[in-house]
Amino acid sequence: MKPSRSKAFFINGGAGRVLSSIPALEKYHEESGDPDFVIVCEAGMDFYRGHPVLHKHAYEVWHKGLFETIRDKDAVSPEPYRVNEYYNQQCSLAQAFDIEINGLEDPRELPVPTVTLNKMETVTGYQTIQEIKAGVNKDKAIIIQPFGRTITKMGEHLVDGTSRSFELGNICNIIGILREKYAVIIMSEIPFQVPQNEKHPIAFPKEPNLRLWASMINSADHFLGCDSVGQHIAKALGKTATVVVGSTVPINITYLDDDDFDVIDFGHEKGREYSPIRLTMDDEIDRGNDKIMMLETMEEKRVVDSCVEFLGESKPFSGKFEPTQPNQSCGTPAPTTTEEQKPKDLPNYDFNTTNLLET
């Protein structure tokens, strides 16, 4: 019999897939007897970084000398979307990874993904949320991720051909209501215009670092999103979330058995047909699901009501925010701030938190 070799697992796709792979890889570490396995992070290693077990096994795909590390291992590329139980809606993405990585016959219960923030990340997230709360004078903050990775900017339009993301008009309406009660922070790689409201500005941090977004979600009071990475971060950190589902299926992509999650499945209500992602390219299915995330006014209200149910009534900001000071060497006095140097009034939209978000 051919002896078993150590494994090199190639993990690709979006950050949500990376997070969902973590429980299966933790189980592999516990059960396989393979102490030298390697994780090749084709999608980046943001969420393996700092992991108490997996970090030492994880390598960026461009890591110098990586080939010599994996030369004597079996290269394995788990594809959870091609697991029978996944595309027949019998397991979650994490369970599909578990079936692939650990050679299981059936799905099993798994722990939530482990995300470990260090002190600097934790305090940076807290400082950012406190700055925004203080800036808009509201004591509760909600982070909103309106779009998945399948969103495309076409001129002034934002289009998701897979119908996983919010429609732009709907999310602007939802933001317009929530911003009157809460500090609203938009998590989006693509900027978009929200109608201005001088009385209730919103924050749009231009931050590509997902670990810092995790730190902000950790310190925010609620998360609202679609089928994308933010909801997985919220789950890993034990936060509350409202998750709106369209063309994808909740058992596959979110967390149904969690009282801290309200999953609003408009796809089921509107006759969704399963789209076999990474299996076939079925244009007619996507066409059939095309209007699933086009919400009516009462459907927008359901989303808002879910957030308000978790957040409760909002009050003026009563906490304390002290701006982060630049590092000073011993014996060097901190610079003083004159009235002329103090920040002006916050803009109506897209106010600046760059000082806290630089890494």
Residue pairs with C-beta under 8 A, 6 or more apart in sequence:
4 34
5 72
5 73
5 74
6 34
6 36
6 37
6 38
6 72
6 73
6 74
7 28
7 32
7 34
7 37
7 38
7 73
7 74
7 76
8 37
8 38
8 39
8 40
8 69
8 70
8 73
8 74
8 75
8 76
9 21
9 25
9 28
9 37
9 38
9 39
9 40
9 76
9 77
9 78
9 101
10 40
10 42
10 75
10 76
10 77
10 78
11 17
11 18
11 21
11 39
11 40
11 41
11 42
11 43
11 78
12 42
12 43
12 77
13 43
14 43
14 148
14 149
14 228
14 229
15 43
15 44
15 46
15 47
15 210
15 229
15 232
16 93
16 227
16 228
16 229
16 231
16 232
16 253
17 43
17 80
17 93
18 41
18 43
18 44
18 46
18 47
18 48
19 47
19 113
19 115
19 229
19 232
19 233
19 236
20 80
20 92
20 93
20 94
20 97
20 113
20 232
21 78
21 94
21 97
21 101
22 47
22 48
22 51
22 54
22 94
22 113
22 114
23 94
23 97
23 98
23 110
23 111
23 112
23 113
24 78
24 94
24 97
24 98
24 100
24 101
24 102
24 110
25 39
25 54
25 57
25 97
25 101
26 53
26 54
26 111
26 114
27 98
27 101
27 102
27 110
28 34
28 37
28 101
28 102
29 37
29 53
29 54
29 57
31 102
32 102
36 73
37 57
37 73
38 57
38 58
38 59
38 69
38 70
38 73
39 45
39 48
39 54
39 57
39 58
39 59
40 59
40 61
40 66
40 70
41 48
41 58
41 59
41 60
41 61
42 61
44 60
45 58
45 59
45 60
46 209
46 210
46 211
47 113
47 115
47 210
47 211
47 214
48 54
48 55
48 57
48 58
49 55
49 58
49 211
50 116
50 117
50 118
51 58
51 114
51 115
51 116
52 114
52 116
59 66
59 69
63 69
76 101
78 97
78 100
78 101
79 100
79 278
80 86
80 93
80 96
80 97
80 99
80 100
81 87
81 96
81 276
81 277
81 278
81 279
82 278
82 279
83 91
83 96
83 99
83 100
85 91
85 95
85 96
85 99
85 106
85 107
86 93
86 95
86 96
86 252
87 274
87 276
87 279
89 249
89 251
89 252
89 274
90 107
90 251
91 99
91 107
91 251
91 252
92 107
92 251
92 252
92 253
93 252
93 253
94 110
94 113
95 107
95 108
95 110
96 107
96 252
98 104
98 107
98 108
98 110
99 105
99 106
99 107
112 235
112 236
112 238
113 232
113 235
113 236
114 236
115 214
115 233
115 236
115 237
117 125
117 211
117 214
117 215
117 218
121 211
121 212
121 214
121 215
122 215
122 218
122 219
124 212
124 215
124 356
124 357
125 212
125 214
125 215
125 216
125 217
125 218
125 219
126 215
126 219
127 321
127 324
127 356
128 205
128 212
128 215
128 216
128 219
128 353
128 356
128 357
129 141
129 183
129 185
129 216
129 219
129 220
130 219
130 319
130 320
130 321
131 321
131 323
131 353
131 356
132 141
132 183
132 185
132 203
132 351
132 353
133 139
133 140
133 141
133 183
133 317
133 319
133 321
134 317
134 319
134 321
135 183
135 201
135 203
135 346
135 351
136 183
136 200
136 201
136 202
136 203
136 317
136 346
137 316
137 317
138 181
138 182
138 183
138 314
138 315
138 316
138 317
139 314
139 315
139 316
139 317
139 318
139 319
140 181
140 182
140 183
140 221
140 222
140 311
140 312
140 314
140 315
141 182
141 183
141 184
141 185
141 219
141 220
141 221
141 222
142 178
142 182
142 183
142 184
142 185
142 220
142 221
142 222
142 223
142 224
142 307
142 311
143 185
143 186
143 187
143 213
143 216
143 217
143 220
143 222
143 223
143 224
143 230
144 171
144 174
144 175
144 178
144 184
144 185
144 186
144 187
144 223
144 224
144 225
145 187
145 188
145 223
145 224
145 225
145 226
145 228
145 229
145 230
145 231
146 165
146 166
146 168
146 171
146 186
146 188
146 225
146 226
147 158
147 160
147 165
147 166
147 188
147 189
147 190
147 226
147 228
148 160
148 162
148 164
148 165
148 226
148 227
148 228
149 228
150 160
150 161
150 162
150 164
150 165
151 158
151 159
151 160
151 165
151 190
152 158
152 159
152 160
152 161
153 190
157 168
158 165
158 168
158 190
158 192
160 293
161 286
162 247
162 275
162 277
162 286
162 289
163 246
163 247
163 286
163 289
163 290
163 291
163 292
163 293
164 226
164 227
164 228
164 246
164 247
164 248
164 293
165 226
165 228
165 246
165 293
166 174
166 226
166 244
166 293
166 295
167 293
167 294
167 295
168 192
170 293
170 294
170 295
170 300
172 194
172 195
173 297
173 300
174 224
174 300
174 303
174 304
175 184
175 186
175 194
175 202
176 194
176 195
176 197
177 300
177 304
178 184
178 224
178 304
178 307
179 197
179 200
179 201
179 202
180 197
180 200
181 308
181 311
181 313
181 314
182 221
182 307
182 311
182 314
183 202
183 203
184 202
184 203
185 202
185 203
185 204
185 205
185 216
185 220
186 194
186 202
186 203
186 204
186 205
187 213
187 216
187 225
187 230
188 204
189 208
191 204
191 206
191 350
193 349
194 202
194 349
196 348
196 349
197 348
198 348
201 346
201 347
201 348
201 349
201 351
202 349
202 350
203 350
203 351
203 353
204 349
204 350
204 351
205 216
205 353
205 354
205 357
206 354
206 357
207 213
207 357
209 357
209 359
210 229
210 233
212 357
212 359
213 230
213 233
214 233
214 236
214 237
217 223
217 230
217 233
217 234
217 237
217 239
218 237
218 239
220 239
221 240
221 310
221 311
222 239
222 240
222 241
222 242
222 307
222 310
222 311
223 230
223 231
223 233
223 234
223 239
223 240
223 241
223 242
224 241
224 242
224 244
224 303
224 307
225 231
225 234
225 241
225 242
225 243
225 244
226 243
226 244
226 245
226 246
226 293
227 243
227 245
227 246
227 248
227 253
227 254
231 241
231 243
231 254
231 255
231 261
234 240
234 241
234 261
235 241
235 255
235 258
235 261
238 260
239 260
240 260
240 261
240 310
241 260
241 261
241 262
242 261
242 262
242 264
242 303
242 306
242 307
242 310
243 254
243 255
243 261
243 262
243 263
243 264
244 264
244 266
244 293
244 303
245 253
245 254
245 263
245 264
245 265
245 266
245 267
245 268
246 266
246 267
246 272
246 289
246 292
246 293
247 267
247 272
247 275
247 286
247 289
247 292
247 293
248 267
248 275
249 267
249 272
249 274
250 256
250 263
250 265
250 268
254 261
254 263
255 261
255 263
256 263
262 306
262 309
262 310
264 302
264 303
264 306
266 292
266 293
266 295
266 299
267 289
267 292
270 291
270 292
272 289
272 292
273 285
273 288
273 289
274 285
275 282
275 285
275 286
275 289
276 282
276 285
295 303
323 355
324 355
324 356
325 334
326 334
328 334
